[in-house]
């Protein structure tokens, strides 16, 4: 395994799709659906301020006892900023983080993804369970070849 890809930077999704902090919950839901992704880093003035997932958005509502109809709820969510539903302190790793360490974090914390930032705290990618499985497949294929 001389050319082994062993870091998050080797397997992450670079330049992930992001959403601006001024966007609404409805806009975030539409973006997730249109772009076929499950999480969006939330940005403000080019800086990472949080992350929002499909699960967070779908579970976000004014309350279970509400008597709002579908249109009223849609209107309310169109006026609700995505920052209300996001996690403002997402788990982060660096591109240099060993892939095994990132996979352990995903497993131990029951996460589906972590945000990848550089030393300056700038968003550079996202590492998901799908990326971790891609790494596992790559390692298994390499091992099967005797590499």
DSSP file (Angstrom, degrees, kcal/mol; ACC not computed):
  #  RESIDUE AA STRUCTURE BP1 BP2  ACC     N-H-->O    O-->H-N    N-H-->O    O-->H-N    TCO  KAPPA ALPHA  PHI   PSI    X-CA   Y-CA   Z-CA
    1    1 A X    >         0   0    0      0, 0.0     3,-1.5     0, 0.0   146,-0.1   0.000 360.0 360.0 360.0  50.9    0.0    0.0    0.0
    2    2 A X  T 3   +     0   0    0      1,-0.3   145,-0.0   145,-0.2     0, 0.0   0.854 360.0  40.1 -64.1 -35.4    2.7    2.4   -1.0
    3    3 A X  T 3  S+     0   0    0      2,-0.1    -1,-0.3     0, 0.0     0, 0.0  -0.002  87.3 156.8-102.0  28.6    0.2    4.8   -2.6
    4    4 A X    <   -     0   0    0     -3,-1.5     2,-0.9     1,-0.1   135,-0.0  -0.235  41.5-138.2 -60.4 138.2   -2.4    4.3    0.2
    5    5 A X        +     0   0    0      1,-0.1    -1,-0.1   130,-0.1    -2,-0.1  -0.870  38.6 157.5 -97.6 106.1   -4.9    7.0    0.6
    6    6 A X        +     0   0    0     -2,-0.9    93,-3.0    93,-0.1    94,-0.4   0.379  40.1  77.2-116.9   2.3   -5.1    7.3    4.4
    7    7 A X  B >> S-A   98   0A   0     91,-0.3     3,-1.2    92,-0.1     4,-0.7  -0.749  81.4-114.1-116.1 163.0   -6.4   10.8    5.2
    8    8 A X  H >> S+     0   0    0     89,-2.7     4,-2.7    86,-0.3     3,-1.4   0.888 115.5  62.7 -55.6 -41.2   -9.7   12.5    5.2
    9    9 A X  H 34 S+     0   0    0     86,-2.9    -1,-0.3     1,-0.3    87,-0.1   0.766  98.7  56.1 -58.6 -26.1   -8.4   14.8    2.4
   10   10 A X  H <4 S+     0   0    0     -3,-1.2    -1,-0.3    85,-0.3    -2,-0.2   0.736 122.3  23.6 -76.1 -23.0   -8.0   11.7    0.2
   11   11 A X  H << S+     0   0    0     -3,-1.4    -2,-0.2    -4,-0.7    -1,-0.1   0.576  94.5 107.3-121.3 -15.3  -11.7   10.6    0.6
   12   12 A X  S  < S-     0   0    0     -4,-2.7     2,-0.8    -5,-0.1   115,-0.2  -0.090  75.1-107.0 -66.1 165.2  -13.8   13.7    1.5
   13   13 A X  E     -B  126   0B   0    113,-2.9   113,-1.8     0, 0.0     3,-0.4  -0.873  41.3-144.7 -90.4 113.1  -16.2   15.5   -0.8
   14   14 A X  E    S+B  125   0B   0     -2,-0.8   111,-0.2   111,-0.2   110,-0.1  -0.424  71.6  12.5 -78.9 155.0  -14.4   18.7   -1.7
   15   15 A X  S    S-     0   0    0    109,-1.2    -1,-0.2    -2,-0.1   110,-0.1   0.918  86.8-157.8  46.8  60.2  -16.2   22.0   -2.2
   16   16 A X        -     0   0    0     -3,-0.4     2,-0.2     1,-0.1    -1,-0.1  -0.207  25.8 -92.1 -66.5 158.3  -19.5   20.8   -0.8
   17   17 A X        -     0   0    0     22,-0.1    24,-0.8    18,-0.1     2,-0.2  -0.534  53.8-171.3 -67.3 132.5  -22.8   22.5   -1.6
   18   18 A X  E     -e   41   0C   0     -2,-0.2     2,-0.4    22,-0.2    24,-0.2  -0.739  16.7-142.0-123.4 170.7  -23.5   25.2    1.0
   19   19 A X  E     -e   42   0C   0     22,-2.2    24,-2.9    -2,-0.2     2,-0.2  -0.986  24.6-112.7-134.0 146.1  -26.3   27.5    2.0
   20   20 A X  E >   -e   43   0C   0     -2,-0.4     3,-2.0    22,-0.2    62,-0.2  -0.490  23.9-121.8 -78.0 147.4  -26.2   31.0    3.2
   21   21 A X  T 3  S+     0   0    0     22,-2.9    62,-0.7     1,-0.3    61,-0.2   0.701 111.0  61.8 -61.1 -20.4  -27.3   31.8    6.7
   22   22 A X  T 3  S+     0   0    0     21,-0.3    -1,-0.3    59,-0.1    22,-0.1   0.572  82.3 106.5 -83.8  -7.9  -30.0   34.2    5.4
   23   23 A X  S <  S-     0   0    0     -3,-2.0    59,-3.1     1,-0.1    60,-0.4  -0.265  70.3-118.0 -69.3 158.0  -31.8   31.3    3.6
   24   24 A X  B  >  -H   81   0D   0     57,-0.3     4,-2.2    58,-0.1    57,-0.2  -0.464  22.3-108.6 -92.0 166.9  -35.0   30.0    4.9
   25   25 A X  H  > S+     0   0    0     55,-2.3     4,-2.4    52,-0.9    53,-0.2   0.900 122.0  52.0 -58.3 -42.6  -35.9   26.5    6.1
   26   26 A X  H  > S+     0   0    0     51,-1.2     4,-2.5    54,-0.2    -1,-0.2   0.911 107.9  50.9 -62.9 -43.2  -38.0   26.0    3.0
   27   27 A X  H  > S+     0   0    0     50,-0.2     4,-2.4     1,-0.2    -1,-0.2   0.902 110.4  49.9 -61.2 -40.3  -35.1   27.1    0.7
   28   28 A X  H  X S+     0   0    0     -4,-2.2     4,-2.5     2,-0.2    -2,-0.2   0.915 110.1  50.0 -64.8 -43.1  -32.8   24.6    2.5
   29   29 A X  H  X S+     0   0    0     -4,-2.4     4,-2.0     1,-0.2    -2,-0.2   0.919 112.1  48.0 -61.1 -43.8  -35.3   21.8    2.0
   30   30 A X  H  X S+     0   0    0     -4,-2.5     4,-3.0     1,-0.2     5,-0.2   0.907 111.0  50.8 -63.6 -41.6  -35.6   22.6   -1.7
   31   31 A X  H  X S+     0   0    0     -4,-2.4     4,-2.7     2,-0.2    -2,-0.2   0.913 108.6  51.7 -64.3 -42.2  -31.8   22.8   -2.1
   32   32 A X  H  X>S+     0   0    0     -4,-2.5     5,-1.7     1,-0.2     4,-0.8   0.931 114.9  42.8 -57.9 -45.8  -31.4   19.4   -0.5
   33   33 A X  H  <5S+     0   0    0     -4,-2.0     3,-0.4     2,-0.2    -2,-0.2   0.934 116.1  46.6 -67.5 -47.4  -33.9   17.9   -2.8
   34   34 A X  H  <5S+     0   0    0     -4,-3.0    -2,-0.2     1,-0.2    -1,-0.2   0.874 120.7  37.6 -64.0 -38.6  -32.7   19.6   -5.9
   35   35 A X  H  <5S-     0   0    0     -4,-2.7    -1,-0.2    -5,-0.2    -2,-0.2   0.464 104.1-128.0 -95.8  -2.3  -29.0   18.8   -5.3
   36   36 A X  T  <5 +     0   0    0     -4,-0.8     2,-0.3    -3,-0.4    -3,-0.2   0.922  62.8 130.2  55.2  51.1  -29.7   15.3   -3.9
   37   37 A X      < -     0   0    0     -5,-1.7    -1,-0.2    -6,-0.2    -2,-0.1  -0.856  53.0-148.3-126.6 165.0  -27.7   15.9   -0.7
   38   38 A X  S    S+     0   0    0     -2,-0.3    16,-2.6     1,-0.2     2,-0.3   0.496  77.8  36.5-113.0  -7.0  -28.5   15.3    3.0
   39   39 A X  E     - F   0  53C   0     14,-0.2     2,-0.4    15,-0.1    14,-0.2  -0.998  57.4-162.5-148.2 149.2  -26.5   18.0    4.7
   40   40 A X  E     - F   0  52C   0     12,-3.0    12,-2.4    -2,-0.3     2,-0.2  -0.980  19.8-133.9-133.0 120.2  -25.6   21.6    4.0
   41   41 A X  E     -eF  18  51C   0    -24,-0.8   -22,-2.2    -2,-0.4     2,-0.5  -0.550  28.8-132.7 -64.4 137.6  -22.8   23.6    5.7
   42   42 A X  E     -eF  19  50C   0      8,-3.2     7,-3.1    -2,-0.2     8,-1.0  -0.847  25.2-164.1 -99.9 126.9  -24.3   27.0    6.6
   43   43 A X  E     -eF  20  48C   0    -24,-2.9   -22,-2.9    -2,-0.5     2,-0.4  -0.846  16.4-173.9-116.7 146.0  -22.2   30.0    5.6
   44   44 A X  E >  S- F   0  47C   0      3,-2.6     3,-1.7    -2,-0.3   -24,-0.0  -0.954  80.9 -17.8-138.0 118.1  -22.1   33.6    6.6
   45   45 A X  T 3  S-     0   0    0     -2,-0.4     3,-0.1     1,-0.3    -1,-0.0   0.874 129.1 -52.1  53.4  40.7  -19.8   36.1    4.8
   46   46 A X  T 3  S+     0   0    0      1,-0.2     2,-0.4    76,-0.0    77,-0.3   0.493 116.9 111.6  79.7   3.1  -17.7   33.1    3.6
   47   47 A X  E <  S-F   44   0C   0     -3,-1.7    -3,-2.6    75,-0.1     2,-0.3  -0.876  73.5-111.3-113.5 144.1  -17.3   31.6    7.0
   48   48 A X  E     +F   43   0C   0     73,-0.4    -5,-0.2    -2,-0.4     3,-0.1  -0.561  38.7 165.9 -70.4 125.9  -18.8   28.3    8.3
   49   49 A X  E     -     0   0C   0     -7,-3.1     2,-0.3     1,-0.4    -6,-0.2   0.411  60.4 -43.9-120.8  -2.8  -21.4   29.1   11.0
   50   50 A X  E     -F   42   0C   0     -8,-1.0    -8,-3.2    39,-0.1    -1,-0.4  -0.977  52.1-102.7 165.6-174.1  -23.1   25.7   11.3
   51   51 A X  E     -FG  41  87C   0     36,-1.8    36,-3.1    -2,-0.3     2,-0.4  -0.996  19.8-160.8-141.9 144.4  -24.5   22.7    9.5
   52   52 A X  E     -F   40   0C   0    -12,-2.4   -12,-3.0    -2,-0.3     2,-0.3  -0.987   9.3-160.4-127.6 137.8  -28.1   21.7    8.7
   53   53 A X  E  >  -F   39   0C   0     -2,-0.4     4,-2.3    32,-0.2   -14,-0.2  -0.724  33.2-111.4-113.5 163.7  -29.2   18.2    7.8
   54   54 A X  H  > S+     0   0    0    -16,-2.6     4,-2.7    -2,-0.3     5,-0.2   0.910 119.7  52.9 -56.7 -43.5  -32.3   16.9    6.1
   55   55 A X  H  > S+     0   0    0    -17,-0.3     4,-1.9     1,-0.2    -1,-0.2   0.906 107.9  50.4 -61.0 -43.4  -33.3   15.3    9.4
   56   56 A X  H  > S+     0   0    0      1,-0.2     4,-0.8     2,-0.2    -1,-0.2   0.922 113.8  45.1 -60.0 -44.6  -33.0   18.6   11.3
   57   57 A X  H  < S+     0   0    0     -4,-2.3     3,-0.4     1,-0.2    -2,-0.2   0.901 112.7  49.4 -69.1 -41.1  -35.1   20.4    8.8
   58   58 A X  H  < S+     0   0    0     -4,-2.7    -1,-0.2     1,-0.2    -2,-0.2   0.815 114.4  45.4 -69.5 -29.1  -37.8   17.8    8.6
   59   59 A X  H  < S+     0   0    0     -4,-1.9     2,-0.5    -5,-0.2    -1,-0.2   0.588  90.7 101.3 -88.9  -9.3  -38.1   17.6   12.3
   60   60 A X     <  +     0   0    0     -4,-0.8     2,-0.3    -3,-0.4    25,-0.1  -0.642  46.3 139.4 -79.2 121.8  -38.1   21.4   12.7
   61   61 A X        -     0   0    0     -2,-0.5     3,-0.1     1,-0.0    -3,-0.0  -0.980  64.1-105.1-155.2 161.1  -41.7   22.7   13.2
   62   62 A X  S    S-     0   0    0     -2,-0.3     2,-0.2     1,-0.2     3,-0.1   0.742  88.3 -53.4 -63.4 -22.7  -43.4   25.3   15.3
   63   63 A X    >   -     0   0    0      1,-0.1     3,-1.1     3,-0.1    -1,-0.2  -0.678  41.5-106.4 153.9 151.6  -44.8   22.7   17.6
   64   64 A X  T 3  S+     0   0    0      1,-0.2    -1,-0.1    -2,-0.2    -2,-0.1   0.772 114.3  57.0 -71.7 -25.8  -46.9   19.5   17.6
   65   65 A X  T 3  S+     0   0    0     -3,-0.1    -1,-0.2     2,-0.0     2,-0.0   0.308  79.5 129.1 -89.9  10.4  -50.0   21.2   19.0
   66   66 A X    <   -     0   0    0     -3,-1.1    -3,-0.1     1,-0.1     0, 0.0  -0.311  49.1-156.9 -68.1 148.2  -50.2   23.7   16.2
   67   67 A X        +     0   0    0      2,-0.0    -1,-0.1    -2,-0.0     2,-0.1   0.135  48.6 133.3-107.5  17.8  -53.4   24.2   14.3
   68   68 A X        -     0   0    0      1,-0.1     2,-0.1     4,-0.1    -2,-0.0  -0.422  51.0-134.0 -69.4 141.0  -51.7   25.6   11.2
   69   69 A X     >  -     0   0    0     -2,-0.1     4,-2.5     1,-0.1     5,-0.2  -0.342  35.2 -89.8 -84.5 178.0  -52.7   24.2    7.9
   70   70 A X  H  > S+     0   0    0      1,-0.2     4,-2.4     2,-0.2     5,-0.2   0.874 126.2  47.5 -57.2 -42.4  -50.2   23.1    5.2
   71   71 A X  H  > S+     0   0    0      2,-0.2     4,-2.4     1,-0.2    -1,-0.2   0.889 112.1  48.8 -70.2 -39.4  -50.1   26.6    3.6
   72   72 A X  H  > S+     0   0    0      2,-0.2     4,-2.6     1,-0.2    -2,-0.2   0.904 112.6  48.7 -65.6 -40.2  -49.7   28.4    6.9
   73   73 A X  H  X S+     0   0    0     -4,-2.5     4,-2.7     2,-0.2     5,-0.2   0.925 111.2  49.7 -64.8 -44.6  -46.9   26.1    7.9
   74   74 A X  H  X S+     0   0    0     -4,-2.4     4,-1.7    -5,-0.2    -2,-0.2   0.914 112.0  48.7 -59.6 -43.6  -45.2   26.5    4.5
   75   75 A X  H  X S+     0   0    0     -4,-2.4     4,-0.9     2,-0.2    -2,-0.2   0.932 111.5  49.2 -62.3 -45.8  -45.4   30.3    4.9
   76   76 A X  H >< S+     0   0    0     -4,-2.6     3,-0.8     1,-0.2     4,-0.4   0.911 112.4  47.3 -60.6 -44.1  -44.0   30.2    8.4
   77   77 A X  H 3< S+     0   0    0     -4,-2.7   -51,-1.2     1,-0.2   -52,-0.9   0.770 105.9  59.3 -70.6 -25.1  -41.1   27.9    7.4
   78   78 A X  H 3< S+     0   0    0     -4,-1.7    -1,-0.2    -5,-0.2    -2,-0.2   0.704 110.3  43.4 -74.1 -18.0  -40.4   30.2    4.4
   79   79 A X  S << S+     0   0    0     -4,-0.9     2,-0.6    -3,-0.8    -1,-0.2   0.438  94.9  94.3-101.9  -3.1  -39.9   33.1    6.9
   80   80 A X  S    S-     0   0    0     -4,-0.4   -55,-2.3    -3,-0.4   -54,-0.2  -0.805  77.6-126.3 -93.6 121.8  -37.8   31.0    9.3
   81   81 A X  B >   -H   24   0D   0     -2,-0.6     3,-2.1   -57,-0.2     4,-0.4  -0.369  14.8-123.7 -68.0 145.6  -34.1   31.3    8.8
   82   82 A X  G >> S+     0   0    0    -59,-3.1     3,-1.3     1,-0.3     4,-1.2   0.764 107.6  73.6 -58.4 -25.7  -32.1   28.1    8.4
   83   83 A X  G 34 S+     0   0    0    -62,-0.7    -1,-0.3   -60,-0.4     5,-0.1   0.743  87.3  62.7 -62.3 -22.1  -30.0   29.2   11.4
   84   84 A X  G <4 S+     0   0    0     -3,-2.1    -1,-0.3     1,-0.2    -2,-0.2   0.783 112.3  34.8 -71.9 -26.6  -32.9   28.4   13.6
   85   85 A X  T <4 S+     0   0    0     -3,-1.3   -32,-0.2    -4,-0.4    -2,-0.2   0.567 100.6  98.1-103.5 -11.3  -32.7   24.7   12.6
   86   86 A X  S  < S-     0   0    0     -4,-1.2     2,-0.7   -34,-0.1   -34,-0.2  -0.237  76.3-115.4 -80.0 164.4  -28.9   24.3   12.2
   87   87 A X  B     -G   51   0C   0    -36,-3.1   -36,-1.8     1,-0.1     3,-0.5  -0.903  24.4-162.3 -92.2 113.6  -26.3   22.9   14.5
   88   88 A X  S    S+     0   0    0     -2,-0.7     2,-0.2     1,-0.2    -1,-0.1   0.598  83.5  45.1 -77.1  -8.7  -24.1   25.9   15.3
   89   89 A X  S    S+     0   0    0    -38,-0.1    -1,-0.2    -3,-0.0   -39,-0.1  -0.543  78.5 178.3-131.9  68.4  -21.2   23.7   16.5
   90   90 A X        -     0   0    0     -3,-0.5     2,-0.2    -2,-0.2    24,-0.1  -0.307  39.4 -96.1 -70.5 155.1  -20.8   20.8   14.1
   91   91 A X        -     0   0    0     22,-0.2    24,-2.2    14,-0.0     2,-0.3  -0.490  49.4-165.5 -65.3 137.7  -18.1   18.2   14.5
   92   92 A X  E     -c  115   0B   0     22,-0.2     2,-0.3    -2,-0.2    24,-0.2  -0.928  16.6-178.9-129.0 153.7  -15.1   19.1   12.4
   93   93 A X  E     -c  116   0B   0     22,-2.2    24,-2.6    -2,-0.3     2,-0.3  -0.881  25.6-117.9-136.5 170.5  -12.0   17.3   11.2
   94   94 A X    >   -     0   0    0     -2,-0.3     3,-1.8    22,-0.2   -86,-0.3  -0.738  28.0-111.3-107.6 159.5   -9.0   18.5    9.1
   95   95 A X  T 3  S+     0   0    0     22,-0.4   -86,-2.9    -2,-0.3   -85,-0.3   0.810 119.5  55.9 -58.1 -28.2   -7.9   17.1    5.7
   96   96 A X  T 3  S+     0   0    0    -88,-0.2    -1,-0.3   -89,-0.2     2,-0.1   0.537  79.2 116.9 -82.7  -6.9   -4.8   15.7    7.4
   97   97 A X  S <  S-     0   0    0     -3,-1.8   -89,-2.7     1,-0.1   -88,-0.2  -0.402  78.8-105.2 -61.0 132.5   -6.9   13.7    9.9
   98   98 A X  B  >  -A    7   0A   0    -91,-0.2     4,-2.0     1,-0.1     3,-0.4  -0.347  23.0-127.6 -58.7 139.5   -6.4    9.9    9.5
   99   99 A X  H  > S+     0   0    0    -93,-3.0     4,-2.6     1,-0.2     5,-0.2   0.855 109.3  56.4 -59.1 -36.2   -9.4    8.3    7.8
  100  100 A X  H  > S+     0   0    0    -94,-0.4     4,-2.2     1,-0.2    -1,-0.2   0.887 106.2  50.2 -64.1 -38.3   -9.6    5.7   10.6
  101  101 A X  H  > S+     0   0    0     -3,-0.4     4,-2.0     2,-0.2    -2,-0.2   0.909 112.3  46.6 -65.6 -42.6   -9.9    8.5   13.2
  102  102 A X  H  X S+     0   0    0     -4,-2.0     4,-2.4     2,-0.2    -2,-0.2   0.908 112.1  50.5 -66.5 -41.2  -12.7   10.2   11.2
  103  103 A X  H  X S+     0   0    0     -4,-2.6     4,-2.5     1,-0.2    -2,-0.2   0.888 109.4  51.6 -63.8 -38.5  -14.5    6.9   10.7
  104  104 A X  H  X S+     0   0    0     -4,-2.2     4,-3.5     2,-0.2     5,-0.3   0.897 108.8  51.1 -64.3 -40.0  -14.3    6.2   14.4
  105  105 A X  H  X S+     0   0    0     -4,-2.0     4,-2.2     2,-0.2     6,-0.3   0.933 110.6  48.5 -61.3 -46.4  -15.7    9.7   15.2
  106  106 A X  H  <>S+     0   0    0     -4,-2.4     5,-2.3     1,-0.2     4,-0.4   0.929 117.9  42.0 -58.3 -45.7  -18.6    9.0   12.8
  107  107 A X  H ><5S+     0   0    0     -4,-2.5     3,-0.9     3,-0.2    -2,-0.2   0.958 116.2  45.3 -66.5 -53.2  -19.2    5.6   14.4
  108  108 A X  H 3<5S+     0   0    0     -4,-3.5    -2,-0.2     1,-0.3    -1,-0.2   0.848 120.9  38.4 -64.9 -36.0  -18.8    6.6   18.1
  109  109 A X  T 3<5S-     0   0    0     -4,-2.2    -1,-0.3    -5,-0.3    -2,-0.2   0.414 106.6-123.7 -94.4   1.0  -20.9    9.7   17.8
  110  110 A X  T < 5 +     0   0    0     -3,-0.9     2,-0.2    -4,-0.4    -3,-0.2   0.913  56.1 159.5  55.3  46.2  -23.5    8.1   15.5
  111  111 A X      < -     0   0    0     -5,-2.3    -1,-0.2    -6,-0.3     3,-0.1  -0.647  43.0-155.3 -97.2 154.1  -22.9   10.9   12.9
  112  112 A X  S    S-     0   0    0      1,-0.3    17,-1.8    -2,-0.2    18,-0.3   0.486  78.4  -4.5-102.3  -7.9  -23.6   10.7    9.2
  113  113 A X  E     - D   0 128B   0     15,-0.3    -1,-0.3    16,-0.1     2,-0.3  -0.948  55.5-149.4-175.3 157.2  -21.1   13.3    8.3
  114  114 A X  E     - D   0 127B   0     13,-2.7    13,-2.9    -2,-0.3     2,-0.3  -0.953  28.3-112.6-133.1 154.8  -18.5   15.8    9.6
  115  115 A X  E     -cD  92 126B   0    -24,-2.2   -22,-2.2    -2,-0.3     2,-0.6  -0.678  24.6-141.8 -88.3 139.6  -17.3   19.1    8.2
  116  116 A X  E     +cD  93 125B   0      9,-2.7     8,-3.0    -2,-0.3     9,-1.6  -0.906  25.7 174.9-106.3 122.8  -13.8   19.3    7.0
  117  117 A X  E     - D   0 123B   0    -24,-2.6   -22,-0.4    -2,-0.6     6,-0.2  -0.897  24.6-126.5-125.3 153.9  -11.9   22.6    7.7
  118  118 A X    >   -     0   0    0      4,-2.1     3,-2.0    -2,-0.3     6,-0.0  -0.228  47.6 -82.6 -85.9-175.7   -8.4   23.8    7.2
  119  119 A X  T 3  S+     0   0    0      1,-0.3    -1,-0.1     2,-0.1   -25,-0.0   0.774 131.2  55.1 -61.4 -26.4   -6.1   25.3    9.9
  120  120 A X  T 3  S-     0   0    0      2,-0.1    -1,-0.3     1,-0.0     3,-0.1   0.473 119.9-109.1 -84.8  -2.0   -7.8   28.7    9.4
  121  121 A X    <   +     0   0    0     -3,-2.0   -73,-0.4     1,-0.3     2,-0.3   0.580  69.6 147.2  85.5   9.5  -11.2   27.2   10.0
  122  122 A X        -     0   0    0    -75,-0.1    -4,-2.1     1,-0.1    -1,-0.3  -0.589  55.8-107.7 -80.8 140.9  -12.3   27.6    6.4
  123  123 A X  E     + D   0 117B   0    -77,-0.3    -6,-0.2    -2,-0.3     3,-0.1  -0.493  47.2 159.5 -65.7 127.5  -14.6   25.0    4.9
  124  124 A X  E     -     0   0B   0     -8,-3.0  -109,-1.2     1,-0.4     2,-0.3   0.483  59.9 -34.3-124.8 -12.7  -12.8   22.7    2.5
  125  125 A X  E     -BD  14 116B   0     -9,-1.6    -9,-2.7  -111,-0.2    -1,-0.4  -0.989  51.0-105.3 178.6-173.6  -15.0   19.6    2.4
  126  126 A X  E     -BD  13 115B   0   -113,-1.8  -113,-2.9    -2,-0.3     2,-0.6  -0.996  17.9-152.0-140.9 139.6  -17.4   17.3    4.0
  127  127 A X  E     + D   0 114B   0    -13,-2.9   -13,-2.7    -2,-0.4     2,-0.2  -0.960  23.4 179.0-116.3 117.2  -16.7   13.7    5.1
  128  128 A X  E  >  - D   0 113B   0     -2,-0.6     4,-2.1   -15,-0.3   -15,-0.3  -0.603  46.2-104.0-113.1 171.6  -19.8   11.4    5.2
  129  129 A X  H  > S+     0   0    0    -17,-1.8     4,-2.4     1,-0.2     5,-0.2   0.842 123.4  58.6 -62.7 -31.5  -20.5    7.8    6.0
  130  130 A X  H  > S+     0   0    0    -18,-0.3     4,-2.2     2,-0.2    -1,-0.2   0.924 105.4  48.1 -62.7 -43.8  -20.6    7.3    2.2
  131  131 A X  H  > S+     0   0    0      1,-0.2     4,-2.0     2,-0.2    -2,-0.2   0.903 110.7  51.5 -61.8 -40.7  -17.1    8.6    1.9
  132  132 A X  H  X S+     0   0    0     -4,-2.1     4,-2.2     1,-0.2    -2,-0.2   0.888 109.9  49.2 -64.5 -38.9  -16.0    6.3    4.7
  133  133 A X  H  X S+     0   0    0     -4,-2.4     4,-2.7     2,-0.2    -1,-0.2   0.874 107.5  54.7 -67.8 -36.4  -17.6    3.3    3.0
  134  134 A X  H  X S+     0   0    0     -4,-2.2     4,-2.3     2,-0.2    -2,-0.2   0.905 109.1  48.7 -61.1 -40.6  -15.8    4.3   -0.3
  135  135 A X  H  X S+     0   0    0     -4,-2.0     4,-2.8     2,-0.2    -2,-0.2   0.924 110.2  50.8 -64.3 -44.4  -12.5    4.2    1.7
  136  136 A X  H  X S+     0   0    0     -4,-2.2     4,-2.7     2,-0.2    -2,-0.2   0.924 110.6  48.9 -59.7 -45.4  -13.4    0.8    3.2
  137  137 A X  H  X S+     0   0    0     -4,-2.7     4,-2.6     1,-0.2     5,-0.2   0.927 111.8  49.9 -59.7 -45.1  -14.1   -0.6   -0.3
  138  138 A X  H  X S+     0   0    0     -4,-2.3     4,-2.2     1,-0.2    -2,-0.2   0.915 112.3  46.5 -60.4 -44.2  -10.9    0.8   -1.6
  139  139 A X  H  X S+     0   0    0     -4,-2.8     4,-2.5     2,-0.2    -2,-0.2   0.908 112.8  49.8 -65.0 -42.0   -8.9   -0.7    1.3
  140  140 A X  H  X S+     0   0    0     -4,-2.7     4,-2.2     2,-0.2    -2,-0.2   0.902 111.9  47.7 -65.0 -41.5  -10.6   -4.1    0.8
  141  141 A X  H  X S+     0   0    0     -4,-2.6     4,-1.3    -5,-0.2    -1,-0.2   0.898 112.4  49.8 -66.0 -39.8   -9.9   -4.1   -2.9
  142  142 A X  H  <>S+     0   0    0     -4,-2.2     5,-2.7    -5,-0.2     4,-0.4   0.916 111.9  48.1 -62.5 -44.1   -6.3   -3.2   -2.3
  143  143 A X  H ><5S+     0   0    0     -4,-2.5     3,-1.1     1,-0.2    -2,-0.2   0.876 107.8  55.2 -65.2 -38.5   -5.9   -6.0    0.3
  144  144 A X  H 3<5S+     0   0    0     -4,-2.2    -1,-0.2     1,-0.3    -2,-0.2   0.806 106.0  51.8 -65.7 -29.2   -7.6   -8.5   -2.1
  145  145 A X  T 3<5S-     0   0    0     -4,-1.3    -1,-0.3    -3,-0.2    -2,-0.2   0.558 118.6-114.2 -81.7  -7.9   -5.0   -7.7   -4.7
  146  146 A X  T < 5       0   0    0     -3,-1.1    -3,-0.2    -4,-0.4    -2,-0.1   0.699 360.0 360.0  81.9  19.3   -2.3   -8.3   -2.1
  147  147 A X      <       0   0    0     -5,-2.7  -145,-0.2    -6,-0.2    -4,-0.2   0.446 360.0 360.0 -81.3 360.0   -1.3   -4.6   -2.3
